[in-house]
Amino acid sequence: MSLIRYLLLLFLVVNTSSPAVAEVVRVGIHDKPPLSLVDDQGGVQGFVVDLLDLMAVEEGWDLEYVPCSWDECNNLLSLGEIDMLTPISSSEAKQRRLDYNRESLYVNWGQIVMAGKDVIKSPLDLANKTVVALSSDPHFADLKELAARFDIRVRFLEVGDYESVLAWVDHGPVDAGLVPRTFDLAGFKQYPLIKSSVIFNPSEIRIALSPLKGQIPNAKLIQRLDYHLTRMKGDRSSAFYQAQERWFRDKDKTEIPEWLRWVLLLLLLLLLLLAGGVMVLRRQVRLRTGEIREVNERFAAFMKHLPGIAYMKSAAGQFLFVNPAWERTNHLNEAAVLGRSAAEIWPDRDLSTWAQDERMALESGRVVESTEVHPWGERPSQWQMIRFPIVGQTGETEMVGGIGLDVTAQKETARELKHLHHQLQLLLESAGDGICGLNGLGRCTFANSAALEMLGYTREELTGAKFHDLVQHTRADETPYPEDESPLYGAYHQGRQAHVEDGVFWHGEGYRLAVEYSAYPIANGGDMPGAVVIFRPARSN
């Protein structure tokens, strides 16, 4: 267990004397190193675990980690046995129609690994090759779609774990394998593989929430998660970047490139075949020129379909390449920016944040992530930027690259949800009748102030509890009232609307309340829809 985890646990132990009871939050964790690691004893650690522990200390949460496989975690989340699930990509969470936070924890992508005997410089080099991948890898489907889109004929083989991927590539039955960006080859030194320059399918890592907790509690939890992530990512000295340095620093050792050995062999052959050297050299020049032209065409085709902006700069800051998406976003063509610095192109703009991130990537040799606001254009837009160093053949950092995704829509959606939540709260609190929401299990998900006052419970006592057990457990003649005989049960469990003028609820202090109530089912496409209950004191006869 890391030093950070020990410090966090010590902090929690010291504060156990506080009279406040910590909120227990159950978190499903599946093995996806180094984002999350689960050992044989069920202990967890990793980048997302460190971030959750930091937020838990500030929020007063008592985190209970539940190690599980990917399918088990999703099943537990749907049943409400866990409150949160991570790591999960935003596309997976959206596909499963789950609530998830809007601020990314990390940006991942798929990457091709190989044994070094074949040079794979672009997806087009995968033609007529066999690629092995993890069947549950979210990047696998994107790779197959990319191959189909460019009419690249690839033979795919599916296995159950990443070590099997490495073994198949190393032993030779297949040509290449697929792993996520976060996969650390240094942890499997028995397989001397290398990562190629082929990357695709950038995806943001998020935290998904259980749909059974309800929209309002989930919205509150999402607001707190995004608040802490935004605050930490805005401070370059925060624990977020310290954890990023710890878990994602480059651990690979520099190896002698295979091409250098071939060059030495070629030089030896040229010395032995000096008489025919000129003809051989001319032929090699023609072949290499054709290969370079083909690689450039493939690179241009790949960058044309990249779902985001991309650029490369020299170490001195001059633009060397921009893709079509960059040109459309900045309303400039490539010819107008190549060989010029950003300060020369936009002298009236404050570009200090750009320059700082690019300088950090060049000096540290690591990937730098940030969220930026671009104030120019028809309206300000927000971008998730990834800047990374590009190392030349000499081992020196010669260029810096950048990839950006427009996340304005996600940010605006988060603001709209916050505004909608505020309006809903005002509407509920302004009503004179008591209003409670029940999920498909009959548990209270929300209650307005009028309901709390009439029933004599606090919001904490009522929310999450079985409404029938607290309020409708007994008839007027003080005989037990079975839950399945109540009209409320028919509403939240079977989807039947009900109206009762002579109902009986029980106050938190134990006395009987004569009420008139109505129950309206909430249709959500599930077997147990839930319901909204509206009640008031019964009219006097």
BABADREN-294585 format. One line per 4 residues: number of its first residue (from 1); for each residue x, y, z of C-alpha. Coordinates in steps of 0.001 Angstrom, whole numbers, plus 500000, padded with zeros to 6 digits. Each point is the difference from the previous one (the first is absolute). Last residue first. Layout:
N
NUM> X:Y:Z ~ ...
END
This chain:
541
541> 433659:515986:507516 ~ 503537:501416:500520 ~ 502204:499776:496903 ~ 502984:497636:500297
537> 503392:501603:500629 ~ 502051:500178:496793 ~ 501766:497494:497735 ~ 501914:499724:496729
533> 501924:496745:499317 ~ 502272:499712:496928 ~ 500636:496467:498731 ~ 502552:497331:499108
529> 500135:498088:496687 ~ 500700:496428:501081 ~ 500414:497857:496846 ~ 501938:502740:498235
525> 499070:502332:497135 ~ 500187:503148:502116 ~ 496343:500669:500717 ~ 499575:501850:503288
521> 496716:498860:501513 ~ 497671:502592:501595 ~ 498776:499570:503566 ~ 497280:502186:501516
517> 499376:500759:503673 ~ 497341:501189:502442 ~ 501221:499756:503554 ~ 498871:499134:503523
513> 503171:499948:502088 ~ 500493:497496:502855 ~ 502452:500529:502860 ~ 503432:498431:500424
509> 502445:502895:500264 ~ 501054:499537:496364 ~ 496396:500455:498954 ~ 498044:497079:498600
505> 498034:500201:496749 ~ 496308:499075:499598 ~ 497988:500380:496815 ~ 496436:501261:499662
501> 500112:501782:496625 ~ 502077:497437:498056 ~ 501122:500533:496379 ~ 501999:497400:498034
497> 501916:499612:496736 ~ 501188:496469:499185 ~ 503642:499456:498895 ~ 500551:496630:501671
493> 502725:500715:502564 ~ 499764:503742:500633 ~ 496248:500363:499450 ~ 498644:496638:501185
489> 502166:500272:503089 ~ 498537:503445:500709 ~ 496484:498521:499766 ~ 500962:497883:503041
485> 499215:496289:500052 ~ 503577:499027:499049 ~ 501356:501780:503077 ~ 497978:498008:502515
481> 498193:502304:502527 ~ 500302:498680:503548 ~ 496966:500629:502225 ~ 499790:503334:501829
477> 496334:500635:499078 ~ 501182:502841:497727 ~ 502292:497569:498181 ~ 503699:499534:500821
473> 503302:500142:498017 ~ 499147:503073:497973 ~ 502596:502648:500995 ~ 503308:498516:501069
469> 499918:496432:498632 ~ 497959:501050:496938 ~ 502473:502725:498998 ~ 502952:497609:500117
465> 503001:502188:500856 ~ 502436:501629:497540 ~ 498896:503544:500819 ~ 497727:500066:503069
461> 502478:500219:502872 ~ 502416:502327:498147 ~ 497169:502348:498985 ~ 498850:500214:503590
457> 496753:498341:501027 ~ 496782:501357:501542 ~ 497648:498847:497243 ~ 498275:503362:499408
453> 503242:502027:500304 ~ 502022:497653:497782 ~ 497296:499989:497319 ~ 499739:503811:500004
449> 503800:500290:499740 ~ 500169:497941:496820 ~ 500915:496327:499833 ~ 502463:498073:497814
445> 501049:496418:499198 ~ 497727:498150:502444 ~ 500320:496235:499700 ~ 497086:498018:498585
441> 502181:497577:498059 ~ 499116:501533:496609 ~ 501064:503430:501246 ~ 497806:502329:502045
437> 499815:503797:499722 ~ 498278:502035:502708 ~ 497804:503112:499827 ~ 498089:501516:502951
433> 497571:502660:498863 ~ 500730:503723:500299 ~ 502337:500009:496995 ~ 502750:502635:499959
429> 502669:497532:501194 ~ 499396:497628:497100 ~ 500116:502726:497361 ~ 503109:501627:501467
425> 501787:496631:500117 ~ 499047:499284:496383 ~ 501311:503382:498891 ~ 503348:499371:501747
421> 500325:496525:498455 ~ 499254:501437:496569 ~ 502714:502644:500463 ~ 502545:497352:501054
417> 498996:497770:497110 ~ 500390:502928:497601 ~ 503477:500720:501354 ~ 501070:496378:499541
413> 498579:499969:496467 ~ 501970:503145:499208 ~ 503234:498312:501124 ~ 499276:496897:497925
409> 499161:502086:496928 ~ 503186:502061:500354 ~ 502217:496896:500100 ~ 501799:500646:496673
405> 502853:497484:499821 ~ 503644:500989:499576 ~ 503198:498213:498933 ~ 503423:501656:500261
401> 503518:499137:498929 ~ 503363:501329:501145 ~ 503167:499668:497952 ~ 503713:499231:500272
397> 500310:498231:503348 ~ 503443:498392:499754 ~ 500439:496229:499618 ~ 502057:500430:496816
393> 497219:498409:497934 ~ 497608:502735:501033 ~ 497705:500155:503026 ~ 496533:501523:499702
389> 498812:501517:503290 ~ 496300:499986:500945 ~ 497117:502447:500328 ~ 496445:498832:500753
385> 497257:502650:499956 ~ 496357:499706:501146 ~ 498377:503049:498414 ~ 497398:502511:501126
381> 498312:502404:497589 ~ 499254:503704:500232 ~ 497402:501228:497474 ~ 500105:501198:496399
377> 503780:499569:499881 ~ 502582:500969:502601 ~ 499789:499287:503709 ~ 501732:496596:499876
373> 499636:498466:503451 ~ 502523:497320:500907 ~ 499893:496648:501809 ~ 503440:498510:500574
369> 502124:496902:499418 ~ 503807:499786:499844 ~ 501717:496855:498664 ~ 503579:499556:501167
365> 503521:500916:498815 ~ 500374:502431:502898 ~ 501529:502903:498041 ~ 498015:499594:496779
361> 496660:499220:501663 ~ 500449:502860:502494 ~ 500864:502430:497184 ~ 496840:498983:498138
357> 497892:500473:503135 ~ 501513:503441:500751 ~ 499719:501202:496394 ~ 496327:499100:499804
353> 499272:501678:503360 ~ 501905:503145:498946 ~ 497967:500406:496814 ~ 498405:503368:500812
349> 498776:501255:496643 ~ 500845:503204:498085 ~ 503067:498610:498161 ~ 498015:497059:498545
345> 502060:498579:497081 ~ 503373:501324:501179 ~ 499362:498951:503617 ~ 498945:496540:498799
341> 503343:499531:498242 ~ 500474:499910:496221 ~ 501629:497363:497764 ~ 496642:498621:498863
337> 497121:502337:500974 ~ 498582:501534:496798 ~ 500746:496946:497834 ~ 497951:497774:502312
333> 496800:501973:499538 ~ 498474:502172:502705 ~ 496456:500203:501410 ~ 501205:498749:503437
329> 497511:497106:500290 ~ 499936:499188:496286 ~ 503821:499963:499730 ~ 500356:497891:503150
325> 497460:497487:498629 ~ 501976:499846:496734 ~ 503229:498964:501823 ~ 502848:502343:500946
321> 503720:499368:499389 ~ 503403:501626:500594 ~ 498922:503021:502085 ~ 502924:501964:501469
317> 500523:499828:503803 ~ 503795:499688:500309 ~ 499752:496281:500811 ~ 498171:499613:496676
313> 496239:499770:499962 ~ 497496:497265:499128 ~ 496196:500327:499735 ~ 496765:498082:500558
309> 496369:501092:500307 ~ 497217:497496:500685 ~ 498137:496994:498599 ~ 502940:498772:497794
305> 498571:499309:496530 ~ 502370:502295:498070 ~ 502903:499015:502268 ~ 499780:496371:498836
301> 499806:500920:496312 ~ 502967:502386:500341 ~ 502057:497343:501806 ~ 499188:497458:497312
297> 501049:502414:497256 ~ 503182:500872:501867 ~ 500813:496313:500461 ~ 499503:499403:496258
293> 502298:502902:499072 ~ 502602:498762:502467 ~ 499766:496493:498537 ~ 500364:501305:496437
289> 503032:502068:500932 ~ 501483:496990:501781 ~ 499645:497846:496876 ~ 501483:502628:497674
285> 502888:500640:502363 ~ 500629:496268:500337 ~ 500242:499625:496197 ~ 502472:502862:499756
281> 502089:498529:502787 ~ 500083:496563:498370 ~ 501166:501488:496696 ~ 502732:502023:501675
277> 501158:497124:502165 ~ 500642:497504:497215 ~ 503771:500116:500176 ~ 499995:500637:503730
273> 498312:496683:500754 ~ 502037:499038:503041 ~ 499893:503547:501388 ~ 496289:500254:499260
269> 499393:496721:501813 ~ 501694:501352:503110 ~ 497989:503202:499825 ~ 496787:497956:499723
265> 500891:497995:503079 ~ 500555:503216:501949 ~ 496681:501379:498731 ~ 498226:496778:500998
261> 501366:500262:503540 ~ 498822:503611:500159 ~ 496491:499043:498800 ~ 499569:497749:503037
257> 500134:502913:502379 ~ 502438:499619:502931 ~ 497811:500004:503082 ~ 499105:502763:502432
253> 498422:498621:503147 ~ 496274:500320:500493 ~ 498784:501515:503284 ~ 498312:503146:498602
249> 498049:501767:502729 ~ 496323:499038:500136 ~ 499297:498936:503595 ~ 502197:502328:502068
245> 499932:503027:497726 ~ 496212:499807:499722 ~ 499731:499678:503776 ~ 502103:503154:500419
241> 497926:501682:497289 ~ 496764:499376:501920 ~ 501663:500742:503379 ~ 500179:503654:498992
237> 503108:501933:498855 ~ 498625:500797:496537 ~ 496780:501339:501542 ~ 497022:500103:497570
233> 499865:496202:499880 ~ 499404:499899:503774 ~ 497143:502504:499923 ~ 498333:498428:496964
229> 500253:496508:501538 ~ 498628:501157:503373 ~ 497030:501834:498487 ~ 499299:497225:497498
225> 499644:497440:502811 ~ 497829:502328:502102 ~ 497649:500832:497119 ~ 499770:496332:499004
221> 498929:499119:503557 ~ 497264:502634:499944 ~ 498791:498842:496574 ~ 499991:496399:501230
217> 497900:500945:503024 ~ 497539:501816:497653 ~ 499854:497322:497320 ~ 499280:497055:502268
213> 502234:497608:501938 ~ 498687:497082:497929 ~ 501850:501189:496860 ~ 503342:499182:501692
209> 502710:502502:499106 ~ 502775:499906:497382 ~ 503435:501625:500585 ~ 501863:501190:496867
205> 502956:499141:497720 ~ 499970:501992:496744 ~ 500514:498145:496723 ~ 502479:500540:497145
201> 499218:497361:497336 ~ 503347:499658:498196 ~ 503769:499526:500354 ~ 502543:498528:497575
197> 503554:501092:500970 ~ 500910:496416:500913 ~ 500524:498689:503507 ~ 502842:497534:500485
193> 500098:496368:501106 ~ 502602:498021:501939 ~ 497506:497695:501816 ~ 501661:498702:503181
189> 500272:503669:501069 ~ 496285:500109:500804 ~ 499697:502906:502491 ~ 502053:502230:497694
185> 497246:499651:497382 ~ 497776:502333:502023 ~ 496470:500246:498571 ~ 498661:503543:500354
181> 499744:500592:496234 ~ 497710:497020:499640 ~ 501221:496743:498396 ~ 499543:498457:496527
177> 502340:497324:498628 ~ 502098:499469:496897 ~ 501179:497380:497495 ~ 498422:496803:501392
173> 501272:496427:500481 ~ 503425:501436:500944 ~ 500771:499091:503589 ~ 500287:503659:501005
169> 496670:501060:498438 ~ 498041:497085:501517 ~ 501665:500497:503401 ~ 499277:503753:500068
165> 496275:499508:499279 ~ 499861:497146:502529 ~ 501405:502407:502605 ~ 497185:502415:499077
161> 497196:497617:500973 ~ 497120:497969:498445 ~ 501046:499566:496368 ~ 498543:501096:496631
157> 501705:499543:496589 ~ 499469:502440:497112 ~ 501113:499524:496386 ~ 500383:503400:498314
153> 498944:501060:496498 ~ 500201:503796:499890 ~ 497003:501466:498149 ~ 500583:503454:501545
149> 496627:499993:501819 ~ 500161:496270:500752 ~ 503410:500297:501676 ~ 498845:503017:502031
145> 496865:498111:501114 ~ 502117:497029:501100 ~ 502318:502345:501926 ~ 497001:501751:501598
141> 498544:496677:501160 ~ 503307:499055:501621 ~ 500426:503356:501783 ~ 497440:499058:502681
137> 502110:496895:500901 ~ 497532:497261:501017 ~ 501232:497434:497426 ~ 503646:500775:500778
133> 501864:500310:496716 ~ 502092:497981:497523 ~ 500838:501451:496572 ~ 500740:497838:496940
129> 501427:501752:496936 ~ 498699:500343:496426 ~ 499869:503819:500350 ~ 501269:501210:503371
125> 502351:502447:498259 ~ 496949:502110:499101 ~ 499497:500738:503719 ~ 503270:501991:499923
121> 503713:499497:500775 ~ 500138:496241:500483 ~ 503543:498699:499363 ~ 500182:496209:500346
117> 502581:498015:502007 ~ 499676:502280:502997 ~ 497794:497695:502065 ~ 496954:502224:499654
113> 497670:502182:502056 ~ 497104:502112:498594 ~ 498436:502733:502142 ~ 496443:500869:501077
109> 499222:503266:501772 ~ 499558:501372:503502 ~ 499235:503499:501287 ~ 500027:500239:503800
105> 497740:501028:502879 ~ 497541:501766:497714 ~ 497683:502720:501289 ~ 496348:499242:499063
101> 499012:497487:502674 ~ 497911:496988:499049 ~ 496316:498972:499988 ~ 499559:496744:498114
97> 498261:499471:496677 ~ 502121:496873:499209 ~ 501218:501648:496763 ~ 500667:503263:501852
93> 502086:498210:502638 ~ 501942:498140:497304 ~ 500631:503231:498034 ~ 501096:501860:503162
89> 502585:497316:500712 ~ 499835:497997:503246 ~ 502511:499756:502863 ~ 498016:499987:502208
85> 496596:498967:501340 ~ 497989:501829:502678 ~ 497210:499271:502496 ~ 500376:496223:500258
81> 497267:497431:500731 ~ 497543:502212:498073 ~ 498939:497120:497738 ~ 501268:501743:496821
77> 503324:500766:501720 ~ 500439:496409:501197 ~ 499418:498716:496431 ~ 502485:502505:498534
73> 502631:499005:502580 ~ 499448:496289:499341 ~ 500476:500503:496230 ~ 503270:501893:500506
69> 501291:497606:502667 ~ 499650:500964:503632 ~ 501856:501658:502886 ~ 497561:501888:502300
65> 501614:503058:501603 ~ 498250:501454:503042 ~ 500575:503753:500190 ~ 498918:501768:503204
61> 499239:503469:498674 ~ 500796:503155:501991 ~ 500039:502187:496876 ~ 503594:501214:500379
57> 501399:496593:500941 ~ 497905:498253:497339 ~ 501372:502296:497274 ~ 503591:498935:500724
53> 499039:496321:500220 ~ 498152:500255:496673 ~ 503094:501485:498305 ~ 502344:497326:501409
49> 497600:497231:498905 ~ 499809:501489:496477 ~ 503817:499813:499651 ~ 500461:496520:501451
45> 499372:497936:503084 ~ 497741:497210:501139 ~ 500381:497129:502458 ~ 497857:496921:499280
41> 502568:497510:501335 ~ 501090:498920:496489 ~ 500740:503606:499016 ~ 497659:502481:498257
37> 501537:502841:497981 ~ 498243:503108:498673 ~ 501076:502687:497517 ~ 503396:498257:499750
33> 498742:497439:499328 ~ 496402:499083:499088 ~ 498758:497514:502637 ~ 496391:500768:500911
29> 498871:502286:502833 ~ 496370:500400:501163 ~ 499675:502818:502545 ~ 497719:499827:503030
25> 499485:503411:501647 ~ 499353:500057:503759 ~ 499173:503508:501209 ~ 502078:500821:503089
21> 498136:500382:503301 ~ 500673:503366:501649 ~ 500945:499797:503736 ~ 503704:500370:499185
17> 502203:497551:501946 ~ 500666:498061:496783 ~ 502079:502920:498718 ~ 503395:498541:500850
13> 499103:496731:498272 ~ 498914:501790:496795 ~ 503237:501993:499826 ~ 502048:496846:500547
9> 498117:498322:497113 ~ 500833:502963:497726 ~ 503662:499923:501001 ~ 500172:496246:499352
5> 498365:500425:496576 ~ 502491:502734:499030 ~ 502897:497795:501060 ~ 498775:497337:497574
1> 498641:496548:500941
END
